[in-house]
């Protein structure tokens, strides 16, 4: 039974943004506010003092520096560093931060350099992950964005991990392009980012394939699906690059007016 007082009580939901709660608290004299879930069931209480003393979460952005690619709620967090190899976007910070952006083929190459600069030993399992990232981003050193620094880093990391670069790359790409059991959505989101240019918001996805069979299967899965992406992803255009690793070419699927 709902108590009459509850009708006039100011409550917050678990999903209420911090800034919104702070604004409402500033307009009333209450010190304590109930917190409820979507069903209106009491989950706890927050006080004015809690909110004033609230410490912002701290983030380091790795492999991205644009608003559209950040995690939800990043506006309320303190960004400490940005480590990236992409174009510099439209992100603003509240204060000066350590920003490292280099024209290399993969952010993992920069991370490898930072390990060396700080004289920190790289564990074999971490070396394997970093090496795999470089091989993926540079398409086994075939990408036009690949640099000698990327290849050097990958081969050093492979040595630490105790693997052969070519064998690891072959196994990784064969596993990555296996479409069995995947939905069109999973295929698109495997490597997908949203960009903004002027008033246009567009999404770009990419899949890298060795076999022609899997390239054709990917095209068939996504051809009819891209139109629906325009609605649930809130974009004006969407593109998907079906990349042939061996001959270093891409076929572009697209949807949206003027795409």
C-alpha positions in Angstrom: 0.0 0.0 0.0 1.4 3.4 -1.0 1.7 5.8 1.9 0.2 9.3 1.0 3.5 10.9 1.8 5.2 8.8 -0.9 3.3 10.6 -3.6 5.0 13.9 -2.9 8.4 12.4 -2.1 11.3 13.1 -4.5 12.8 9.8 -5.6 15.6 8.9 -8.0 15.9 5.9 -10.3 19.0 3.8 -10.5 19.5 5.2 -14.0 19.1 8.9 -13.1 22.2 10.8 -14.3 24.4 12.3 -11.5 24.1 15.8 -12.9 20.3 15.6 -13.1 20.1 14.4 -9.4 22.5 17.1 -8.3 20.3 19.8 -10.0 17.1 18.5 -8.4 18.7 18.3 -5.0 19.8 21.9 -5.3 16.2 23.0 -5.7 14.8 21.5 -2.5 15.8 21.4 1.2 15.6 17.7 1.7 18.8 15.9 2.8 17.9 12.3 1.9 16.3 10.8 -1.2 15.0 7.3 -1.9 16.4 5.4 -4.9 14.1 3.0 -6.7 14.4 0.6 -9.7 12.3 0.7 -12.9 9.4 -1.1 -11.1 9.4 1.5 -8.3 10.8 -0.9 -5.7 13.1 0.7 -3.1 16.8 0.0 -3.6 18.4 2.4 -1.1 18.9 6.0 -0.2 21.2 8.8 -1.3 22.0 11.9 0.7 23.0 15.3 -0.4 26.4 14.7 1.3 26.9 11.5 -0.7 26.5 13.4 -3.9 28.7 16.3 -2.9 31.5 13.8 -1.9 31.0 11.6 -5.0 34.3 10.8 -6.6 34.2 10.7 -10.4 35.3 7.5 -12.2 38.6 7.7 -13.9 39.2 6.7 -17.5 42.1 6.1 -19.9 40.9 6.0 -23.5 42.8 3.4 -25.5 42.5 3.1 -29.3 39.8 5.9 -29.6 39.5 9.6 -28.9 36.0 10.5 -30.2 32.8 11.1 -28.2 30.8 8.7 -30.3 33.2 5.8 -29.5 33.4 6.4 -25.7 31.6 4.3 -23.1 28.2 5.5 -21.8 28.6 8.1 -19.0 32.1 9.2 -20.0 30.9 12.9 -19.6 30.8 12.3 -15.8 34.2 10.7 -15.6 37.7 12.1 -15.3 39.8 11.3 -18.4 43.4 10.8 -17.3 45.1 9.7 -20.6 44.4 9.1 -24.2 46.5 6.5 -26.1 45.6 6.2 -29.8 46.6 6.0 -33.5 43.5 7.4 -35.1 42.6 10.9 -36.4 42.1 13.4 -33.6 38.3 13.9 -33.1 36.1 16.2 -31.2 36.6 15.1 -27.6 37.1 17.8 -24.9 38.5 17.3 -21.4 38.1 19.4 -18.3 41.8 19.7 -17.8 45.1 18.9 -19.4 45.7 15.2 -20.0 48.5 12.9 -21.2 47.7 12.5 -24.9 49.8 10.2 -27.1 48.8 9.8 -30.7 51.2 8.3 -33.2 50.8 7.5 -37.0 51.3 3.8 -36.7 49.1 0.9 -37.8 47.9 -0.2 -34.3 47.6 1.2 -30.8 49.2 -2.0 -29.5 52.5 -0.9 -31.1 52.4 2.3 -28.9 51.6 0.2 -25.8 54.6 -2.0 -26.6 56.8 1.1 -26.9 55.5 2.3 -23.5 56.4 -1.0 -21.9 60.0 -0.5 -23.2 60.2 3.1 -22.2 59.2 2.3 -18.6 61.4 -0.8 -18.6 58.5 -3.0 -17.6 58.7 -6.7 -18.5 55.9 -8.0 -20.8 54.3 -11.2 -19.7 54.0 -13.9 -22.4 50.2 -13.9 -22.4 50.1 -10.1 -22.7 52.7 -10.2 -25.5 50.5 -12.7 -27.4 47.4 -10.4 -27.1 49.4 -7.3 -28.2 50.9 -9.2 -31.1 47.5 -10.5 -32.2 46.1 -6.9 -32.1 48.9 -5.7 -34.4 48.4 -8.5 -36.9 44.7 -7.8 -36.9 44.9 -4.0 -37.3 47.7 -4.2 -40.0 46.2 -7.2 -41.8 49.4 -9.2 -41.3 51.5 -6.1 -42.3 49.6 -5.6 -45.5 47.6 -2.6 -44.5 48.6 0.8 -46.0 48.7 2.2 -42.4 51.3 -0.4 -41.4 54.8 1.0 -40.5 58.2 -0.7 -39.8 57.5 0.1 -36.1 54.4 -2.2 -36.2 56.2 -5.1 -37.8 59.2 -4.8 -35.4 56.8 -4.7 -32.4 54.8 -7.7 -33.6 57.9 -9.8 -34.1 59.4 -8.9 -30.8 56.1 -9.6 -29.0 55.8 -13.0 -30.9 59.2 -13.9 -29.6 58.2 -13.1 -26.0 55.0 -15.1 -26.4 56.8 -18.0 -27.9 54.7 -18.1 -31.1 55.4 -17.8 -34.9 53.9 -14.7 -36.4 52.7 -16.3 -39.6 51.2 -19.3 -37.8 49.5 -17.1 -35.3 48.1 -14.8 -38.0 46.7 -17.7 -40.1 45.0 -19.4 -37.1 43.6 -16.1 -35.8 42.1 -14.9 -39.1 40.7 -18.4 -39.9 39.0 -18.3 -36.5 37.8 -14.7 -36.8 36.2 -15.2 -40.2 34.3 -18.3 -39.2 30.6 -17.3 -39.6 29.1 -20.4 -38.1 26.4 -19.5 -35.5 26.9 -15.8 -35.9 24.0 -13.3 -36.6 24.3 -10.4 -39.0 24.4 -8.1 -36.0 27.3 -9.9 -34.4 29.1 -9.9 -37.7 28.7 -6.1 -38.1 29.6 -5.2 -34.5 32.7 -7.3 -34.4 34.6 -4.2 -35.7 32.2 -1.3 -35.9 32.6 2.4 -35.1 30.4 5.5 -35.4 31.7 8.8 -36.8 30.3 12.3 -37.2 31.1 14.6 -40.1 29.3 17.9 -40.1 25.6 17.0 -39.6 26.0 13.4 -40.8 26.3 10.5 -38.4 27.5 7.3 -40.0 28.7 3.8 -38.9 31.6 1.9 -40.4 32.2 -1.8 -39.9 34.9 -4.1 -41.3 35.5 -7.8 -41.7 38.8 -9.3 -42.9 38.7 -12.6 -44.8 41.1 -15.0 -46.4 38.6 -17.3 -48.1 36.2 -16.3 -50.9 33.5 -18.5 -49.5 33.4 -16.6 -46.2 33.5 -13.2 -48.0 30.5 -14.1 -50.1 28.7 -15.5 -47.0 29.4 -12.2 -45.1 28.0 -10.1 -48.0 24.8 -12.2 -48.2 24.3 -11.9 -44.4 24.7 -8.1 -44.3 23.3 -7.0 -47.6 19.7 -7.0 -46.3 20.6 -6.2 -42.7 22.3 -2.8 -43.2 18.9 -1.0 -43.9 17.6 -2.0 -40.4 20.8 -0.7 -38.8 19.8 2.8 -39.9 16.9 2.7 -37.5 18.3 1.1 -34.3 21.8 2.5 -34.5 20.5 6.1 -35.1 22.8 6.8 -38.1 22.2 8.4 -41.5 24.4 6.0 -43.3 26.2 2.7 -42.6 29.1 1.1 -44.5 30.7 -2.4 -44.2 34.1 -3.2 -45.7 34.5 -6.8 -46.8 38.3 -7.0 -46.9 40.3 -9.5 -48.8 43.5 -9.9 -46.8 45.5 -11.7 -49.5 45.1 -9.2 -52.3 44.7 -6.1 -50.0 41.3 -5.0 -51.4 37.9 -4.2 -50.0 34.4 -4.3 -51.3 32.1 -1.8 -49.7 28.4 -2.6 -48.7 26.4 0.5 -47.8 22.9 1.8 -46.9 21.3 5.2 -46.3 20.4 8.2 -48.4 23.5 9.6 -50.2 25.7 6.7 -48.9 
